[in-house]
Each structure stands twice: as structure tokens, then as C-alpha cells.
Amino acid sequence: MPQLTLRSLLLFFLLVLASAGAISRAGAFEVITIPQGINAVNLQAAIDVMDGQDGRVQISTAPGEDGIIRRIEVLALDPETDPNWAVFALRNESDVQIERLIVAPFYRLPGSGVFHPDLGSARINALTPSHGLRPERVPDREADVFRVVIDPGATVTLIAELRSEDLPELYLWEPDAYRDYVNSFTLFRGTVLGIASLAAVFLTIMFVVKGRGVFPATAALAWSVLAFLLVDFGILGNLLGVGNAHMQAFRAAAEAGLATTMFGFLFIYLNLHRWHFRFTHLALGLTAIFVALLIYSFIHPEIAAGIARTALALIGIMGLLLIILLSIRGYDRAVLLVPTWVIFLAWLFYAWMVSSGQISNDIAQSAVAGGLVLIVMLLGFTAIQHAFADGQVSIGTLSEVERRALAVTGSGDFVFDWNIDRDRVSVSDELATRLGERKGALRGAIKRWLDRVHPEDRDRFRTALDTLVELKRGKVNSDIRVAGFDGTYRTFKMRVKPVLGGDSQVNRIVGTLQDVTDERAARERLLHDAVHDSLTGLPNRQLLLDRLERALLRAREFNESKPAVFLIDIDKFTEIDERIGHMAADSVLLAVSRRLSRLLKPLDTLARVTGDQFAVILISEQSASKIADLAEQMRKALRTPFNFGDRDLTLTASIGVTIYDNKPVAAEDVLRDAELAMHYAKRHGGDRIEAFRAATRSIAVYAQALEDDLEQALEQRDLQLLFQPIVDINTEQVVGAEALMRWEHPERGQVSPSTFIPLAERTGQIERLGRIAFEQAAAQTKEWTSTLKLPDAFFISVNMSAGQLTSESLVNDIKGILSEYRAAARHLKLEVTESQVMSNPEHAVYMLQAFKAMGLGLALDDFGTGYSSLSYLHRFPFDTIKLPQAFVQLRDDSSISHTQIPIINSVVLLARELDLMLIAEGVENSDEIARLKALNCRYAQGFAFGAAVTGAELQRRLAAQFAK
């Protein structure tokens, strides 16, 4: 019994303590005395937020005027919910009844947060007093507002049923003061919205009128700022009829739109896509992310808004670094943007302090909105300023004089003005800069100008000016060379005419100077390349024949020295080329040309007529014995070993010699006689010298028969086009084919391309042969397109010879074929070798760009075997490069060692960076396939994937492949 009593007492004591604790917790909130003469009181510190239980809450009220603490229970409006509750108490110590407004804003930027912000919501569902009249809800578009009336001397405990988990802000307002507070922002908001609207409309109109890319980017930013303001000012919610308490998704979307358009403005204004193509890829990726963020705003607004705010800050910081970098490089757009971007960063810092709650006052949120509009205006002014500075925007009309002055400035020409009365020459300051002189250095007497003109042009220049002065009419249009500061000459096209004064005398000569140095150099190079070999710089076959024709004429008509003609052919050079590689073989040819040149005199001519053949016109020696001695010296000179890396290379040559006998024959015939003698030397084992004799004409008969057969084969279209598959190594699928011409002679069997292609070049049939090959490839492609429905990426590559590439009629021929086979163009590639392109780069650029404009693909064959600069890959419009067999087949007996694998890897990386297709040629076994896979070379061709087959055979293979 004593134990039971003790246990009962202990239980009673615990219940009392628990009740006291509950009462103490419920009554822990502070009672706010309503002050007199103060318009607004922040109640946040006096609020006690507590959890409900089953849709109800029980609290102890603040002591009333009688000092009694009462216990009350409040039920939620919706019994199915379990909201949180906020409790606070107000006391009226005056002797009059007081009316006040309880205001809980839906959204406030100060303290909303950065990474997971509070985007606003309805705050209070109902407000219940401990006694007295129930507070009345007052309609308001930006806050939950309740009107409370407190009797004199009364203390009222108010219990708020919350719609959100927390109550960030709560204010007690005097009614008239609150009305004035709300109205005070009306003018500011209207002004800010008006400015933002005008900026958006104005920038949009600028885009429509001028069409510049920077204006739509700036306009898009202005429209996004306007959307942000409509959300922030509570206007959009009313327009949509959803109420501002439910604008979280729209607020997040507006902030995501700000980040998106700010990034777009920065990218377009700075023209980042022109600095590196990867900037375009980055922009596309970020644009996709921002679009996804806009969609995500309607799923998880708080997370999306946090990402948008963070992204906007990163854009500001990274944008500053980028602007500084470009400004250092002298990029004028970046320089103009620096002041505005610094202001934008200051705005970002202020907005961060407001969002994080470090700055919290009534005007902070409005200041952020106003600052945002200011930034848009500054960015718009920056864009317009740059447009004016670039001459993209013009206002008003120009006089005829001004229009002509602008035309001269726009043309890039320099003004030349010689005042004859004062003997003073005035020229544009830009001309002095072009010549490396200080401004004004070229002004002065005409004699100073004459001293600068090239000596060979000086008399012509003086005579032309004197003629204008004497005749008082006419004009000069000629090229002159003018010396620069460093003594080098630049070529200018001078166009001047006289100006008559009041006395009908010439008082000045005025005109323009146009810098044509580069054009003249290109023209001279074109002329030089047309008659010279690009590798050795020696005369080519055309120039050789021209000089030989002149020598024959002098010998025949004027009885001058009779020319002797040598034709020198390096024995087995094709095998040497395959063994040591094209680049090394070119070095050998250069060495051969130097050795031969040292044996000749200035009167003589050394020319390179074909790949491994050289020709000599010998004028300096007339004795047959001395001519024979010189031929022997040449043979011995070529037999002297060439030092090649760690080994010696010995060459032999077959030399044919013919001496002109004063008979009326053409240069072609004399050269043919030397060629016949050379072939006779080759037939007897090579490494020998043969003089032309009548017996060697049997060889000519054979060659002539082969020429006739080739012409007949071209007439009857007996040459057949075969196709060697090009395969994707990873999938083993055929992705294209190379068209190869083959000749099956009815009597001689298969004639090697190395025989009939040089024959076609020598006889002038190469253009016709190439036209037939391209036409057959186009016809076959059209057939496959209709029967197999070829994928867009499938292609047929057709080889072009050097003779075709220099032909003026090739472009028209290709156009004519494509007009007949229209659907074939997108599947055809023209394939040229690196040496062909580099033989005449200027002409090659013109031809290749014309082919590209027709929709044809372009492939660069034998990449890396010549002497071209890598810069030509950017200059020429190639979409494919081919890795030659010499790089693919890394065997021990080849001079190309395994140390060159990094070179191949570099070519693969280069092709990938330039977005070029790379095809490896001559792949013959699985080891080479494995090596190419390891180097990430995706496409290849060679006997490992099959020999060249007919169109019908390849069609069956493609049909089986596409059927899968």
C-alpha cells in the first residue's frame, strides 16, 4: 500500500510538470503593445509558429486585462488538412478603440534566398482572435490582409492558420498609412514598366529596320526584363487571373529567362562564334540547358529559380573575364561593353545582398527592379553605339561630295593630289601607314615622290604627268612601284586626271592609288606556275617546247647554234617512290635537278617534263663528242649515291639524245626523237645513253599504236569504271567507294593505269578521259539512288589529274554533266592530290570553290606527302583528307618507322578538330586495321576490304547491306 501511494504521488507530480511546461510554451510569445503615432510595426519577432495536430491547435492566451490566462482551441477551416499555426498577441493600452491591418506579403525579395529561394505564396488562411470580433479579410493583390479592431485596454491573442510552412514577414499597419504605402509605389512601377516597354519595342524596331544580329539579342533581353517586372509587380497574375499568391512557376520562369537572354546577348554581341567554332557548340549546349530550365520552372519552381540565379551570377563573372581578355586583344566590342558590365556586376552584388537578407528595407526590391531596367538601357545604348561606330546605322541624307568621299573611303583606295601651282603632293595618311612611314611623311614636292618611285617606273610616271599637264585632258591608269620605309616596293594602280583652274590651265592632278601588290604577286605566280614545275621551279613541258621551237627557228633561219636535246628518265623511280615515300622521293627529284643544273651553262635549258623525266636543250656545245661527254657526266652524276637519312640511295638513268639536223620539223618531233632514244635505252636495261637512230622508230610505232587504241577506246567508251569500297572500320559497313578507271585491251589484255594515264596526259586526252570517268560515276550514282535509296552520307570519289585541274573547260564540263544527273551531286566527291593543288594554289582555290558551289564533295589525296602548309587546309574547301598507303603500311623494310605513329595520330586529331572525314588508303591486313582502330581512324579502303569491283557487284553488296 505505501508503494502504491508513492507511485501515485510520483505520477501526479509528473503530470503537473508536463502541464506547466505546455502552458509555459504556449504562453512564451511576446505581447505587442500597439504604439500610437507609428504607421507600421514588424511583428516577426513576436510570432510563435507551431505545428498543429489533426487540424487543430490548443494554446494558452496572453493574460487579459483581468490577468487570467485562458486555454482555447482553434480548428482549421478544412478539417482534412493539418496546417501550421502562428500565434501573436496585441494589447491596446489606450482608452479608445484601435483599428489596424495585419499584413502578410505573398513575396518579398529581401531574405528570399539564392540557392533554394522562397518564391512566395498565400500566407494566412484564417485569423482567429482569442475574443472579440473576428478579423475581416481585406482584398489585396500582393498580401494577405486582415482588419482587426481592439477595444480599449484589451489584450487579444491572434491565431493565424498558415497556408505555407512558415510566415516570413508579418506587419501591423495603420490603414491609411498602408494605403499610402501601396500607392507610393504606383508611380515608380509605372515609370519603370514604361521605360522597359519602350526599350523592348525600340530595340525590336531597330532589328526590323537594320537587321543586325545584336539588336534581337538585346531586344530579347529587354522583353525578358519586362516579363520579370510584370511578375514582380503583380500585374501578370491579375492579367492571367491566377492571383499573385500562385505565381511561383512564372517567377522562376522569368528569372530563367533573364539568365538565358543575358547569355544570348553576350554571345551574339561579342561574336564568339567567330573566335572558335567550339564556342558555337558551347552556346548550343547551354541554350538547350536554359530551355530545359524554363520547362523545369513549371515543375520545381524553387530549384529552377535557384539554378537561374546561380547561372546569372556565373554569366556575370565569366563574362567579365571574357570581356577583359578580348579587350586586351583590342576587340572594340569588348572595350565598349566594359563599363556596362561593371555596373551589371555591381547590380548582381546588390541583388545577392538583398536576396540573402543582408539588405532588407522597403525600397530594396524596387531598387533591384529599377537597376535591372537601367542595365537593359545601358546594354541597348552600347549596342546602338557600336552600330553607329561601325557605320551600320546612318541618319539623314548625304551631299554628292560627301557621298563620293565615303565611296573613296569605302573602296580602300588612297587619295593622290598634286597641287601644281604650289608643287605640293598630298596623299592619304593611310598610304604613309601602309608604306611604314609616319603620317605626313609623303607630303611635299613632286620630286620627293619621284625619288620614291621605282627607277624602272620613274620616267614613265614623269612622262604621264607631263602629258596630262600639256594636253589638259585625258587620264592616267597604270601601275607604279613605290618604296616603303624598309626599302621594299609595293605596287599601286594609279588613276589620276587633270583639274583645270579659272584660267583654263591645269592647276592640280587628282586621283587615287590602289594597293595591288598582292594581286600582282598572285598574277605573276599564276604566270610562273603555268610554265614552271612547282616542285623544282624548272620550266615545264610547255615552256621547254616554246624555247626549243625558238632555238630550232634560230638554227634554221639564222644559221645559229644547233640544239641538242636530252631526255633523262630515272630508272625504276616508281619502285623507289613506293619504298621511301612521296616526300622523300620529292627530295630526291630536287637533288637530281640541282646536280643536272650544275653541269649546264646559262644558254642551256633544263626542264622537268613529267614526274621522273627531265629534258635538256643544249646550245652551249656543238661538237658531237662534247655532247656525248656531257651526257656521260650526267649519267655519272646521277649514279653518285644520294645520302638519305642513315642510308645511301643510288640512282640510274636512261638518257636519250638527239641532235637537230636543220630539217623543218616541229619541237614536238625533236622531243619525241629524244624520247624514243630514251625508251630504247630502257629496253636494254637502263643506266645507259642512246642517241636517236632510225631503228628506234619501231618503238614509236608501238607507242603510236597504243595512242590510236586509246583514242578508239575513248570514242567507243571501252574503258570500264570499277569501284573500290570505302568501309567504316567500326561497323564494317560500306560508306562509299573510289571510282577507278580500267582498260581491258582486246589484244594486249589489261593495260595498267600507270601506262595509259600518262599516255592520255601526253597526247592531250586526259581531259576527255576524266570527263568520261566523272560522267560514268554520275550515271552509276543516279542508278543506285533510284534503286537502292542511298543514304545521304554515301559518296563516290572520282580522281582528277593535274591536267584536268588546270583546264579552263573543266568547270563547264562538270556543270553540264550534273545538269543531266541532278540527284548525283550530293553523292559525288572530286579527289585531287596534294601535289596537284600545290602546283598552282591560286588557280586551285578558284576551281575547288566552284566545285563546292555545285554541291560536290572535295577530297585531298596523299595528305602529308608534299610541301604544303597546314594553313591550306583552312584555305581550301576540302571536307575529306586521305591518309596515303605509305603511312598506313608501317613495315620494317620501309623507311617509315613506327616512330611516325604519333604523326598519324596527329593527322587523326587534326581531321577531327577541323571536322574533316579521314580515310586511310592501302589497308591490306588485320594488323593494319587494328592499328587504325587504336588511332581512332574510322574509315579505310584497301584489299583488306575487297578489290575494286564493277558497279553491279557493288550494287549487290550494298543491297544486302541496306536490307539488314
C-alpha positions, 0 to 999 in steps of 0.5 A: 500500500505505501508503494502504491501511494508513492507511485501515485504521488510520483505520477501526479507530480509528473503530470503537473510538470508536463502541464506547466511546461505546455502552458509555459510554451504556449504562453512564451510569445511576446505581447505587442503593445500597439504604439500610437503615432507609428504607421507600421510595426514588424511583428516577426519577432513576436510570432510563435509558429507551431505545428498543429495536430489533426487540424487543430491547435490548443494554446494558452492566451496572453493574460487579459486585462483581468490577468487570467490566462485562458486555454482555447482551441482553434480548428482549421477551416478544412478539417482534412488538412493539418496546417501550421499555426502562428500565434501573436498577441496585441494589447491596446493600452489606450482608452479608445478603440484601435483599428489596424491591418495585419499584413502578410506579403505573398513575396518579398525579395529581401531574405528570399534566398539564392540557392533554394529561394522562397518564391512566395505564396498565400500566407494566412488562411484564417485569423482567429482572435482569442475574443472579440470580433473576428478579423475581416479579410481585406482584398489585396493583390500582393498580401494577405490582409486582415482588419482587426479592431481592439477595444480599449485596454484589451489584450487579444491573442491572434491565431493565424492558420498558415497556408505555407510552412512558415510566415516570413514577414508579418506587419501591423499597419495603420490603414491609411498609412498602408494605403499610402504605402501601396500607392507610393509605389504606383508611380515608380512601377509605372515609370519603370514598366514604361521605360522597359516597354519602350526599350523592348519595342525600340530595340525590336524596331531597330532589328526590323529596320537594320537587321543586325544580329545584336539588336534581337539579342538585346531586344530579347533581353529587354522583353525578358526584363519586362516579363520579370517586372510584370511578375514582380509587380503583380500585374501578370497574375491579375492579367492571367487571373491566377492571383499573385499568391500562385505565381511561383512557376512564372517567377522562376520562369522569368528569372530563367529567362533573364539568365538565358537572354543575358547569355544570348546577348553576350554571345551574339554581341561579342561574336564568339562564334567567330573566335572558335567554332567550339564556342558555337557548340558551347552556346548550343549546349547551354541554350538547350540547358536554359530551355530545359530550365524554363520547362523545369520552372513549371515543375520545381519552381524553387530549384529552377529559380535557384539554378537561374540565379546561380547561372546569372551570377556565373554569366556575370563573372565569366563574362567579365573575364571574357570581356577583359581578355578580348579587350586586351586583344583590342576587340572594340566590342569588348572595350565598349561593353566594359563599363556596362558590365561593371555596373551589371556586376555591381547590380548582381552584388546588390541583388545577392545582398538583398536576396540573402537578407543582408539588405532588407528595407522597403525600397530594396526590391524596387531598387533591384527592379529599377537597376535591372531596367537601367542595365537593359538601357545601358546594354541597348545604348552600347549596342546602338553605339557600336552600330553607329561606330561601325557605320551600320546605322546612318541618319539623314541624307548625304551631299554628292561630295560627301557621298563620293568621299565615303565611296573613296573611303569605302573602296580602300583606295588612297587619295593622290593630289598634286597641287601644281601651282604650289608643287605640293603632293598630298596623299592619304595618311593611310598610304604613309601607314601602309608604306611604314612611314609616319603620317605626313611623311609623303607630303611635299614636292613632286620630286620627293615622290619621284625619288620614291618611285621605282627607277624602272617606273620613274620616267614613265610616271614623269612622262604621264604627268607631263602629258596630262599637264600639256594636253589638259585632258585625258587620264592616267591608269597604270601601275607604279612601284613605290618604296616603303620605309624598309626599302621594299616596293609595293605596287599601286594602280594609279588613276589620276586626271587633270583639274583645270583652274579659272584660267583654263590651265591645269592647276592640280592632278587628282586621283587615287592609288590602289594597293595591288601588290598582292594581286600582282604577286598572285598574277605573276605566280599564276604566270610562273606556275603555268610554265614552271614545275612547282616542285623544282621551279624548272620550266615545264613541258610547255615552256621547254617546247616554246624555247626549243621551237625558238632555238630550232627557228634560230638554227634554221633561219639564222644559221645559229647554234644547233640544239641538242636535246636530252631526255633523262628518265630515272630508272625504276623511280616508281619502285623507289617512290613506293619504298621511301615515300612521296616526300622523300622521293620529292627530295630526291627529284630536287637533288637530281635537278640541282646536280643536272643544273650544275653541269649546264651553262646559262644558254642551256635549258633544263626542264622537268617534263613529267614526274621522273623525266627531265629534258635538256636543250643544249646550245652551249656545245656543238661538237658531237663528242662534247655532247656525248661527254656531257651526257656521260657526266650526267649519267655519272652524276646521277649514279653518285649515291644520294645520302638519305637519312642513315642510308645511301640511295643510288640512282640510274638513268636512261638518257636519250639524245638527239641532235637537230639536223636543220630539217623543218620539223616541229619541237614536238618531233625533236622531243619525241626523237629524244624520247624514243632514244630514251625508251630504247635505252630502257629496253636494254636495261637502263643506266645507259645513253642512246642517241636517236637512230632510225631503228628506234622508230619501231618503238614509236610505232608501238607507242603510236599504236597504243595512242590510236587504241586509246583514242578508239577506246575513248570514242567507243567508251571501252574503258570500264569504271570499277569501284573500290569500297570505302568501309567504316572500320567500326561497323564494317559497313560500306560508306562509299567507294573510289571510282577507278578507271580500267582498260581491258585491251582486246589484244594486249589484255589489261593495260595498267593505269600507270601506262595509259594515264600518262599516255592520255596526259601526253597526247592531250586526252586526259581531259576527255578521259576524266570527263568520261570517268566523272560522267560514268560515276554520275550515271552509276550514282543516279542508278543506285539512288533510284534503286537502292535509296542511298543514304545521304552520307554515301559518296563516290570519289572520282580522281582528277589529274593535274591536267584536268585541274588546270583546264579552263573547260573543266568547270563547264564540263562538270556543270553540264554533266550534273545538269543531266544527273541532278540527284548525283551531286550530293553523292559525288566527291572530286579527289585531287592530290596534294601535289596537284593543288600545290602546283598552282594554289591560286588557280586551285582555290578558284576551281575547288570553290566552284566545285563546292558551289555545285554541291560536290564533295572535295577530297585531298589525296596523299595528305602529308606527302608534299610541301604544303602548309597546314594553313591550306587546309583552312584555305581550301574547301576540302571536307575529306583528307586521305591518309596515303598507303605509305603511312598506313603500311608501317613495315620494317623494310620501309623507311617509315618507322613506327616512330611516325605513329604519333604523326598519324595520330596527329593527322587523326586529331587534326581531321577531327578538330577541323571536322574533316572525314579521314580515310586511310588508303592501302589497308591490306591486313588485320594488323593494319586495321587494328592499328587504325582502330587504336588511332581512332581512324574510322574509315579505310579502303584497301584489299583488306576490304575487297578489290575494286569491283564493277558497279553491279557487284557493288550494287549487290553488296550494298543491297544486302547491306541496306536490307539488314 
